[in-house]
Amino acid sequence: MLIKGLHHIGVPVQNMDRAEAFYVGILGLTPCEQKPNWLFAGDHFSVHLMPSRPDLEQVNPARHFTLEVARLEEIAGLLLTHGLRPYQLTVDQARRRDITSADEPLDFGIGTIFVEDPDGNTVEFLQRDRGITAEILGSAA
């Protein structure tokens, strides 16, 4: 196979300070010393914050990237603490359930969590041994 893996994703942002406050200040990604808009997200993967003009398209969860987390409850609590509005979706995106507490079961839809960053980009959080990922990959996940 020629492809070795996913290296990075570019995220369009209109306000770099606001984006850095979210990705570095809240999510804890680490800026690259030589290129501070490249943020390390673990396992040789990075998120590149790319200056852009205002996007004309509305928020679309189908256009997203996913960060793997150890526990969904922890990320839900972190997002809620920072006044963000995490939610869960069904595979077809026809139904959404807002998360209002980290204590509620996080088993709706595909079993992951979504949130919009300050520029309306959708970020998904996945716990490898839960939800649709565990169903697809099995216990070896």
N, C-alpha and C positions, 0 to 999 in steps of 0.2 A: 504494500500500500504506500502511495506517495505521501499522503497526509499523515503527519505525526500527531496532530492534536490542535486544539484551539489555543491560540496564543494570547490574543487580547480582543477587546471590543471597544469601539469608539462610541462615546455618548455625547450627543450634541447638547451644548449648554450655552445659555445666553449671559449668565452672570457667574464668572469663575469663582468668586469669593463665596457666593451662596452654594454653588455645587461642592466646593471643597469643604464647607461647613457640614454638609450632609454626608459626603463620602468619607472624609477623613475624620471630622469631628464626631459624627454620630456612628457610622458603620465601622470606623477604625482602620480603613485602608491606609497603606503607607505610601507617601509620595516618593518617587524616584529622585535622588539627589540631583542628577544632571538634567532631568526633565520633570519638573514638579507636577505637570498635568498628567503624567503617567502614574497611576496608583496601583501598587502591588496588592493583589487579592488572594494570594496563596497559590501553592502548587504551580508555579511558573505561569500564572495567568495575571493579566493586568487589565485595568479599566483606563482608557484614555479619554480624558475630558477634552472635547473638541469645541472651540468657539464656533458659534453658528448664529445665523440670523433667526428671527422668530419663525417657528414652524407653523405652517398654516393648518396642519392636520390636528384633529382633536386627539386626546389621549387614547391610545389603542393598546390594550394589554396583549394583543397578539404579537405586537412588536416589543420585545422585552429581552432582557438577559437575566441569567439566574446565578445566584451566589449560593454555594453550599454552606450550611450552618450545622453546628453540632446539635442544637435543640431549637425547634420552632418557638417554644414558649419563651425562651430567652430573647430571641429577636423580636417577637411580638411585644414583649415588655419594654424593650429598648425603644422601639418605634413609638409606642404609646406614650412613654415617658417624655419623648421629644415632641409630642403634639401631632404626630403623624397619624394617618388613617389607614392602617393595614386592612386587607380584606382577603377573602378566599373566593375562588371561582370554580364553576364546573368546566369540564373540558371544552364544551361548545361556547363558553362564556355567556350563556343565556341566563345563568343565575349567579348572583353575587351575595356573599354574606360578609358584612362589616365585622371586624374584630374590635370589641370594645374593652376587653379585659384579657390579660395573659393567662388568666385562670380558666377561661372557657375552653371546651374541647376544640382542637384545631384539626378536625377530621372532615370538614365540609369539602365537597367537590373533589378536586384532585389531591388534596392534602398538603398544599404548599401555601405560602403567604405572598401576597403582592402588595406593593406600595408605589406611589409615584414620587420621583425625586422632585426637587424644586422647579425643574424645567418641564415636568410632565412626562419624563421618561419612565417607563414601567420597569421596576426591579422585582424579580421573583426570588424568594428564599426557599430552599429545598433542604429537607432533612433526609438523607439517603435511605434510611430504613423506615420511612413512613410514606403513606399515600401511594399515589400512582407509581412513583419511582420504585418503591419496594415491591409492588405488584409486578412491575415489568422486569426488574432485575433479580427478584427473589431474595432469599436470605444471604446470598453472596455479596450483596450491595455494600 
